[in-house]
Amino acid sequence: MSRETAVVEVSGLAKTFRIGFFRKRVDAVRGIDFEVRRGEIFGLLGPNGAGKTTTIKMLLQLIFPTKGTIQLFGSSKNHREAMQRVGYMPENPYVYQYLKPHEFLDLCGRLHGFGSAERRKRADGMIERVGLTHAVDRPIGRFSKGMMQRIGLAQALLHDPEFLILDEPLSGLDPIGRKQIRDILIEQRRAGKTLLFTSHILSDVEMLCDRVVILNQGLVTARGSLDELLSSDVRRVTVELTAVNDELRERLEALAQDARMVEGRLSLTIEGDQRVPEILDLARDGGARIEAVIPERETLEGLFVRNAMDGAAP
């Protein structure tokens, strides 16, 4: 990957903490490699404790690696200048509770060096864009979790950054709110921005991400585009039948891995799809009615759970 097309390049990144009186060693991140390409939405996934937030904090220089390198915008030096091109939304945004949305975004604008008129213009635009116009006179301390996520995203977008790092931006939002935030993220990608985000809402990850890395116990256990990671092969098929007599049911159940009869409807689960034609032929010949044939393919949730259950690769 050339430096012109990679916003972030991480190589051999590791972070060890020493905790407690006896300075117990905790390897939070254990030598990971990945890159985030310009103009993509990149998912950093993994179960709780996998090392996602620690990795993000190292990208932001909030903590420093024990070993390994981080290239940001093609350089491992002068990260202070590079940080001006980055927007960050933490998982739990901390905001002065007594400030109202305009006041908080005005403070953020001051930190970015904007003049008064520019701060007002940007704050108005962000408040409208994240759907908080109804709460402009309300102290942020009275915001719900979902509203807090919205103001956190507004401050991350305020200075129009090239690279957005978002830690669980969709948590705490209702379905309408999640769609609105997804639309904002897609708009950012269409504008040529680069996004890295973490999420446990895997359906949203499948809709948004171009590529993902899955971490477990501080190691990379899977990486690539969703097309590469999710096999198109059929993992199992569910066949639903009605008008099945007892003799036919016994013969069909012998060919399936699982069978259930609910209110006169026989549901058969078959691993893979090789035996499906045989089952359908048998059902038709026996006078049964075929109600549905439902193939199930690999999902990101299935891949995520398998990686979490299997543990990190050695």
Buried (B, 14 or more C-beta within 10 A) or exposed (E): EEEEEBBBBBBEBBBBBEEEEEEEEEBBBBBBBBBBBBBBBBBBBBBEBBBBBBBBBBBBBEBEBBEBEBBBBBEEEEBEEBBEBBBBBBBEBEBEEEBBBBBBBBBBBEEBEBEEEEBBEBBBBBBEBBBBEEBBEEBBEEBEEBBBBBBBBBBBBBBEBBBBBBBBBBBBBEEEBBBBBBEBBBEBBEEEBBBBBBBBBBEBBBBBBBBBBBBBBBBBBBBEEBEEBBEEEBBBBBBBBEBBEEEBBEEBBEBBEEBEEEEEBBBBBBEEBEBBEEBBEBBEEBEBEBEEBEEEEBBBEBBBEEBBEEEBEE
